[in-house]
Structure formats: structure tokens, C-alpha cells
Amino acid sequence: MEMMQKFAAKNGVEITIRPAQSDDSCAIIDTVRSNANERSYVLMEHYGMDDASERDYIGRLDAARNLLIVATAGSAVVGCLAALQADGGKRPETTHLLHLGLHLREEYRGQGIGTRLLDYAVAWAVEKGFKKLEANIFTTNKHSLGMFTKAGFVEEGVRKNRIQVGRELVNEVLMGKVL
């Protein structure tokens, strides 16, 4: 599998997908935070809360069992995807699982970039011998629900009233894809 992939987004912008590097730390945090107000599912407990901790996180990530990739337009990070081994790989009964978190800047959505990030993660997971991918997505994130469904993920359950946004209680959809 090619670790660096280039393609033209639907709007003609050249996009590069590649493994994240320590120098991407600020841009990854900015990308994740750019859509945090939408309350889309984020693996924030895995991401650093500042540049130094994010750099440390990227440096410590076991790249043999975890994937952190970015989508760039020129030198700007416009999206990122984390595929993290369940339970940090510490429980033998769940080492076959990867948890996904995908983030795209709003102005780059609908251009096929998220689909390409998911395709990259699926190919990587198959190559590494994983058996299942999982994602948790809030019901307010209709775009992500549609994208994951189109990529072959199926709903496996719903956590009712999982998070409170303002006065509204929002459900979380548990999605999975068997490889």
C-alpha cells in the first residue's frame, strides 16, 4: 500500500493523504477543534490538548498497530483520521478491533476527501490483519453517518441521550464494518 496518496478533490484541489508527522500537531488540533462545536464524535482523549502534548502523542504512537493520517491541500491540513487499536492493544480479546475518528474542515466536506481517508484506513487495516472497524457518531452528524454507511459500515446500536448539547440530548450511533 502506498503510504502517500495524491488525488484531485471534486472541486479540483490537489489533496495528499499521508501519515501524520510531529510537525502536524498544531494543524491536527486545529482541524479537530474546527468541528468540535458540531459535537461530532471525537477521540479527544487521545489527542493532545496543546502542541507539545500532541507532538508527544504522535511520537509515541505505535504505528504498527495504530494509524494517524492527514489530508493536506498544499501545506494546510484539511482533515485527519485516527484508527486506534481497541483498548490500546492491551486486551488480547479486542486486538482485532480499530476505533476510527475522522475530522474534516467544513469547507472541504463533500469533496470526496473523507471517503478517501476511510478507504485508506480500510486498506491499511486489512493489510495489518485487523478484523473489524468501529466508529461512534452522534445523530446530529448526518454527513458522517451517510459517509460511513456508504463505506459499508452498519449500525450496531444506539446510545440514547449520550451527550447534552445546550438543552438537547443527542444519541450516539455505534457503527461497525467487518473486514
KESEMI-69499 format. One record per residue (C-alpha): residue in one letter; x, y, z. Coordinates in nm, 3 decimals. Example, Ala and Ser with C-alpha at 12.3 -4.5 7.8 and 13.67 -1.06 7.14 Angstrom:
BEGIN
pt residu:A | px:1.230 | py:-0.450 | pz:0.780;
pt residu:S | px:1.367 | py:-0.106 | pz:0.714;
***
This chain:
BEGIN
pt residu:M | px:0.000 | py:0.000 | pz:0.000;
pt residu:E | px:0.126 | py:0.346 | pz:-0.089;
pt residu:M | px:0.173 | py:0.544 | pz:0.232;
pt residu:M | px:0.135 | py:0.876 | pz:0.045;
pt residu:Q | px:-0.159 | py:0.915 | pz:-0.191;
pt residu:K | px:-0.248 | py:1.211 | pz:-0.412;
pt residu:F | px:-0.577 | py:1.282 | pz:-0.587;
pt residu:A | px:-0.791 | py:1.569 | pz:-0.710;
pt residu:A | px:-1.088 | py:1.650 | pz:-0.489;
pt residu:K | px:-1.424 | py:1.708 | pz:-0.657;
pt residu:N | px:-1.352 | py:2.083 | pz:-0.659;
pt residu:G | px:-1.019 | py:2.023 | pz:-0.840;
pt residu:V | px:-0.792 | py:2.092 | pz:-0.541;
pt residu:E | px:-0.498 | py:1.850 | pz:-0.517;
pt residu:I | px:-0.514 | py:1.656 | pz:-0.191;
pt residu:T | px:-0.237 | py:1.447 | pz:-0.037;
pt residu:I | px:-0.309 | py:1.180 | pz:0.222;
pt residu:R | px:-0.008 | py:1.077 | pz:0.428;
pt residu:P | px:0.092 | py:0.959 | pz:0.775;
pt residu:A | px:0.090 | py:1.237 | pz:1.032;
pt residu:Q | px:0.421 | py:1.382 | pz:1.145;
pt residu:S | px:0.508 | py:1.563 | pz:1.467;
pt residu:D | px:0.512 | py:1.893 | pz:1.276;
pt residu:D | px:0.140 | py:1.842 | pz:1.200;
pt residu:S | px:0.048 | py:1.864 | pz:1.569;
pt residu:C | px:-0.095 | py:2.219 | pz:1.570;
pt residu:A | px:-0.281 | py:2.165 | pz:1.244;
pt residu:I | px:-0.436 | py:1.839 | pz:1.369;
pt residu:I | px:-0.557 | py:2.007 | pz:1.687;
pt residu:D | px:-0.698 | py:2.297 | pz:1.484;
pt residu:T | px:-0.874 | py:2.056 | pz:1.246;
pt residu:V | px:-1.031 | py:1.857 | pz:1.529;
pt residu:R | px:-1.137 | py:2.173 | pz:1.710;
pt residu:S | px:-1.276 | py:2.326 | pz:1.389;
pt residu:N | px:-1.575 | py:2.095 | pz:1.409;
pt residu:A | px:-1.592 | py:2.027 | pz:1.783;
pt residu:N | px:-1.884 | py:2.269 | pz:1.812;
pt residu:E | px:-2.087 | py:2.035 | pz:1.594;
pt residu:R | px:-2.044 | py:1.771 | pz:1.862;
pt residu:S | px:-1.933 | py:1.515 | pz:1.609;
pt residu:Y | px:-1.766 | py:1.217 | pz:1.771;
pt residu:V | px:-1.405 | py:1.290 | pz:1.852;
pt residu:L | px:-1.142 | py:1.081 | pz:2.019;
pt residu:M | px:-1.027 | py:1.389 | pz:2.211;
pt residu:E | px:-0.896 | py:1.181 | pz:2.498;
pt residu:H | px:-0.633 | py:1.050 | pz:2.255;
pt residu:Y | px:-0.538 | py:1.383 | pz:2.101;
pt residu:G | px:-0.313 | py:1.623 | pz:2.282;
pt residu:M | px:-0.477 | py:1.934 | pz:2.416;
pt residu:D | px:-0.182 | py:2.150 | pz:2.316;
pt residu:D | px:0.102 | py:2.142 | pz:2.065;
pt residu:A | px:0.359 | py:1.981 | pz:2.297;
pt residu:S | px:0.130 | py:1.701 | pz:2.413;
pt residu:E | px:0.011 | py:1.636 | pz:2.056;
pt residu:R | px:0.371 | py:1.613 | pz:1.934;
pt residu:D | px:0.442 | py:1.370 | pz:2.217;
pt residu:Y | px:0.130 | py:1.167 | pz:2.128;
pt residu:I | px:0.231 | py:1.142 | pz:1.762;
pt residu:G | px:0.585 | py:1.043 | pz:1.860;
pt residu:R | px:0.465 | py:0.769 | pz:2.098;
pt residu:L | px:0.200 | py:0.624 | pz:1.867;
pt residu:D | px:0.272 | py:0.261 | pz:1.779;
pt residu:A | px:0.248 | py:0.292 | pz:1.401;
pt residu:A | px:0.244 | py:-0.085 | pz:1.360;
pt residu:R | px:-0.099 | py:-0.109 | pz:1.529;
pt residu:N | px:-0.238 | py:0.245 | pz:1.504;
pt residu:L | px:-0.287 | py:0.484 | pz:1.216;
pt residu:L | px:-0.288 | py:0.862 | pz:1.220;
pt residu:I | px:-0.313 | py:1.022 | pz:0.877;
pt residu:V | px:-0.373 | py:1.372 | pz:0.749;
pt residu:A | px:-0.523 | py:1.509 | pz:0.428;
pt residu:T | px:-0.346 | py:1.821 | pz:0.306;
pt residu:A | px:-0.424 | py:2.084 | pz:0.044;
pt residu:G | px:-0.090 | py:2.243 | pz:-0.026;
pt residu:S | px:0.071 | py:2.281 | pz:0.314;
pt residu:A | px:-0.260 | py:2.308 | pz:0.503;
pt residu:V | px:-0.402 | py:2.012 | pz:0.694;
pt residu:V | px:-0.770 | py:1.993 | pz:0.596;
pt residu:G | px:-0.858 | py:1.657 | pz:0.751;
pt residu:C | px:-0.731 | py:1.381 | pz:0.973;
pt residu:L | px:-0.821 | py:1.025 | pz:1.059;
pt residu:A | px:-0.716 | py:0.819 | pz:1.359;
pt residu:A | px:-0.755 | py:0.441 | pz:1.360;
pt residu:L | px:-0.661 | py:0.328 | pz:1.708;
pt residu:Q | px:-0.636 | py:-0.031 | pz:1.827;
pt residu:A | px:-0.906 | py:-0.109 | pz:2.082;
pt residu:D | px:-0.800 | py:-0.095 | pz:2.446;
pt residu:G | px:-0.453 | py:0.019 | pz:2.341;
pt residu:G | px:-0.382 | py:-0.338 | pz:2.228;
pt residu:K | px:-0.364 | py:-0.449 | pz:2.592;
pt residu:R | px:-0.656 | py:-0.695 | pz:2.586;
pt residu:P | px:-0.599 | py:-0.998 | pz:2.362;
pt residu:E | px:-0.972 | py:-1.040 | pz:2.305;
pt residu:T | px:-1.001 | py:-0.696 | pz:2.138;
pt residu:T | px:-0.673 | py:-0.664 | pz:1.948;
pt residu:H | px:-0.860 | py:-0.729 | pz:1.622;
pt residu:L | px:-1.059 | py:-0.403 | pz:1.654;
pt residu:L | px:-0.980 | py:-0.050 | pz:1.539;
pt residu:H | px:-1.172 | py:0.258 | pz:1.655;
pt residu:L | px:-1.197 | py:0.534 | pz:1.394;
pt residu:G | px:-1.226 | py:0.909 | pz:1.433;
pt residu:L | px:-1.240 | py:1.129 | pz:1.123;
pt residu:H | px:-1.238 | py:1.507 | pz:1.102;
pt residu:L | px:-1.265 | py:1.739 | pz:0.803;
pt residu:R | px:-1.267 | py:2.114 | pz:0.794;
pt residu:E | px:-1.614 | py:2.227 | pz:0.692;
pt residu:E | px:-1.502 | py:2.396 | pz:0.371;
pt residu:Y | px:-1.353 | py:2.066 | pz:0.247;
pt residu:R | px:-1.656 | py:1.845 | pz:0.309;
pt residu:G | px:-1.847 | py:1.695 | pz:0.019;
pt residu:Q | px:-1.530 | py:1.679 | pz:-0.195;
pt residu:G | px:-1.459 | py:1.305 | pz:-0.157;
pt residu:I | px:-1.177 | py:1.359 | pz:0.093;
pt residu:G | px:-1.348 | py:1.182 | pz:0.384;
pt residu:T | px:-1.424 | py:0.884 | pz:0.162;
pt residu:R | px:-1.059 | py:0.866 | pz:0.056;
pt residu:L | px:-0.944 | py:0.884 | pz:0.418;
pt residu:L | px:-1.181 | py:0.597 | pz:0.504;
pt residu:D | px:-1.063 | py:0.394 | pz:0.203;
pt residu:Y | px:-0.702 | py:0.444 | pz:0.313;
pt residu:A | px:-0.785 | py:0.327 | pz:0.667;
pt residu:V | px:-0.971 | py:0.019 | pz:0.544;
pt residu:A | px:-0.683 | py:-0.084 | pz:0.316;
pt residu:W | px:-0.431 | py:-0.027 | pz:0.597;
pt residu:A | px:-0.643 | py:-0.227 | pz:0.845;
pt residu:V | px:-0.676 | py:-0.519 | pz:0.602;
pt residu:E | px:-0.301 | py:-0.513 | pz:0.537;
pt residu:K | px:-0.232 | py:-0.519 | pz:0.914;
pt residu:G | px:-0.474 | py:-0.808 | pz:0.973;
pt residu:F | px:-0.747 | py:-0.628 | pz:1.167;
pt residu:K | px:-1.091 | py:-0.789 | pz:1.154;
pt residu:K | px:-1.327 | py:-0.503 | pz:1.237;
pt residu:L | px:-1.353 | py:-0.124 | pz:1.230;
pt residu:E | px:-1.577 | py:0.072 | pz:1.465;
pt residu:A | px:-1.694 | py:0.433 | pz:1.480;
pt residu:N | px:-1.926 | py:0.619 | pz:1.714;
pt residu:I | px:-2.113 | py:0.907 | pz:1.555;
pt residu:F | px:-2.367 | py:1.146 | pz:1.705;
pt residu:T | px:-2.703 | py:1.153 | pz:1.529;
pt residu:T | px:-2.661 | py:1.526 | pz:1.468;
pt residu:N | px:-2.371 | py:1.446 | pz:1.233;
pt residu:K | px:-2.580 | py:1.338 | pz:0.933;
pt residu:H | px:-2.294 | py:1.383 | pz:0.686;
pt residu:S | px:-2.066 | py:1.141 | pz:0.873;
pt residu:L | px:-2.346 | py:0.888 | pz:0.923;
pt residu:G | px:-2.407 | py:0.889 | pz:0.546;
pt residu:M | px:-2.037 | py:0.867 | pz:0.459;
pt residu:F | px:-1.972 | py:0.573 | pz:0.694;
pt residu:T | px:-2.285 | py:0.394 | pz:0.571;
pt residu:K | px:-2.173 | py:0.443 | pz:0.209;
pt residu:A | px:-1.834 | py:0.294 | pz:0.308;
pt residu:G | px:-2.005 | py:-0.026 | pz:0.426;
pt residu:F | px:-2.041 | py:0.044 | pz:0.798;
pt residu:V | px:-2.364 | py:-0.074 | pz:0.958;
pt residu:E | px:-2.547 | py:0.047 | pz:1.265;
pt residu:E | px:-2.484 | py:-0.187 | pz:1.557;
pt residu:G | px:-2.661 | py:0.007 | pz:1.829;
pt residu:V | px:-2.761 | py:0.344 | pz:1.964;
pt residu:R | px:-2.667 | py:0.502 | pz:2.294;
pt residu:K | px:-2.970 | py:0.710 | pz:2.387;
pt residu:N | px:-2.919 | py:1.062 | pz:2.522;
pt residu:R | px:-2.541 | py:1.014 | pz:2.510;
pt residu:I | px:-2.444 | py:1.382 | pz:2.523;
pt residu:Q | px:-2.614 | py:1.706 | pz:2.609;
pt residu:V | px:-2.571 | py:1.993 | pz:2.365;
pt residu:G | px:-2.731 | py:2.301 | pz:2.512;
pt residu:R | px:-3.069 | py:2.173 | pz:2.625;
pt residu:E | px:-3.085 | py:1.892 | pz:2.370;
pt residu:L | px:-2.990 | py:1.531 | pz:2.447;
pt residu:V | px:-2.826 | py:1.365 | pz:2.147;
pt residu:N | px:-2.799 | py:0.996 | pz:2.064;
pt residu:E | px:-2.478 | py:0.825 | pz:1.953;
pt residu:V | px:-2.483 | py:0.562 | pz:1.678;
pt residu:L | px:-2.239 | py:0.273 | pz:1.713;
pt residu:M | px:-2.127 | py:0.165 | pz:1.366;
pt residu:G | px:-1.908 | py:-0.123 | pz:1.258;
pt residu:K | px:-1.756 | py:-0.278 | pz:0.950;
pt residu:V | px:-1.635 | py:-0.637 | pz:0.945;
pt residu:L | px:-1.331 | py:-0.677 | pz:0.719;
***
